[in-house]
Amino acid sequence: MIRNKRWLIAAVIVAIGLLLFIFDPVQTQWSPKCVVKAATGYDCPGCGFQRAAHAVLHGQFMDAVHYNLFLLVALPYLFLLVLSDWLLRGKAQAQLKRFTHHRYWLWTYLVLFFTWWILRNLLGL
């Protein structure tokens, strides 16, 4: 069952990646809109992520950073989380999990996340 769950998660990630590659969220009316921005008028930390992911998939890294600067922090950490939780096994998985799931890094990520949320709205980033 767990093996099938991993394949299902991988298939969903690939499908989302294909959708983001094919359809530009800037030009697509049906792409999901941010609930936080719609309700409050403020950008959430993830606002611009769809546009940034589309730009990354097309090799437009500077555009991606322009859409959401927090991606410079979020993507490497999320990549390591995916590796440690779903792709690696054995000793490599245990070692990487000690890093990615360590309280220090989780708190650091959360502090950066909320700092970005506040700064992007105060400074208009």
BELVEN-V570805 format. One line per field, one symbol per residue. phi: phi as a letter, one per 20 degrees, with the letter a starting at -180 (. if undefined). Layout:
phi: ???
//
This chain:
phi: .fffffffffffffffffffffdegfddfefgdfffffednefefegnfffffgfffdmefffffffbffgfefffffffffgfecdecmffffffffffefggfffgffffgfffgfffefeme
//
